[in-house]
Amino acid sequence: MPKVTVRNLQSKTIDCEVKTKKLLDILLAEIDWMHSCGGKGRCTTCSVIIITGKGHLSPLTDVELKYQSMNRLANNMRLSCQCIVEGDITIEAPKPYQLPHIKYS
């Protein structure tokens, strides 16, 4: 069972029940995570910084490649609404998309 660790949330670890779920769904089941477009890949507010396990995510989608070409998504970032977790990963919430009511470490 894959694990998602959010390093800047006191290294909170979330066990993934199914490895075919999108990362955003996994995060929202356990914590509050920024997202604005309803998981349609129309914005970048659900972005995550990949610390480890980049190879344990599904390949980049056309939407993510588009945002990379526009310099709105760095090479170490993914849209949580677009990628599927296939193994253990460690991520962080990017500073611009951190929610004000959550204490980040």
N, C-alpha and C positions, 0 to 999 in steps of 0.2 A: 504494500500500500504506500504510494508516494506521500511525501511530507512537504509542506510549504512552510518555510520559516521566514517570518517578517522581522528582519534584523533591527530596524529602528522602532519596533513596537515591543521592546524588551525581549527580543528573540522569540516571540510567540510562534509556536509550531502548530500547524493545522494538519491533521491526518486527512488525506483524500480518500473518500470511500470508493470512488470509481475514477480510473485514470483517463476517462474520456470527457471529463467536465472541463469547461472553460475556467481559466484561472479566476476571472471575476466572480463567477458563481461560487467557487470555493471560498474566496475571501469574504463575500457577502454573507455566507452561511455562518461565519464566526465573528466577523468584525465589521465595522462601518468603513467603507472604502469609497473614495470619490468616484463618481461616474455621472455623466450628464446626458448622454445621448441614448441611453437604454440598451447599451451593448451592440450598437449598430456600426461601430467604427467610424463615426462621423466627427469625433473630437479626440482629444488625447488625454482627457481628464482621468482616465482609469490606468494611466501609465504606471509601470513598475520598473525599477532599476534591478537588473539581474546581477546578483553578486556571485552566485555559484549555480551551476546546473543548467547553463544556457542550452546545452545539448539535450536536456530532458524536457524540452518544450517542442510543440509541433513547429513545422517550418513557418517562416514569416509569410503572412498573407499579403495579397496585393495591396490591401489598405495600409498595412504597416510599411511596405516598401514605398508607397506613395508618400507617407509622412516622413520617412527617412530621406527621400529625395528632396523634400521641402525643408529639410533641417529642423523638423518639428519632433523628431524621434531619434535619439542617439543610438549608436550601434549596440550599446549595453542596455537598451530599454525595449520593452514590449508593451503592447496594448493588452491589458488583462482580459478584455472582452473578445480578443481574437485568438489567443493561444490556448492550447490544451496541454495540461500537465501530464507528462509521461514518466516522470521520475522525481527524485528529491531536488528541490530548488531552494535557494535563499534569495530573498528580494528585499527591497526597501521602497518605501513610499517617497517619490520625489518631493522635494520641499514645496514647489509651487502648488502641488495637489494634496498637501496634507490638510486634514480637516481641523478646524480651530478647537473643537471640543475634545480632541484626543491628545493624550500626552505621548509624544514621540521621544525616543531615547537617542 
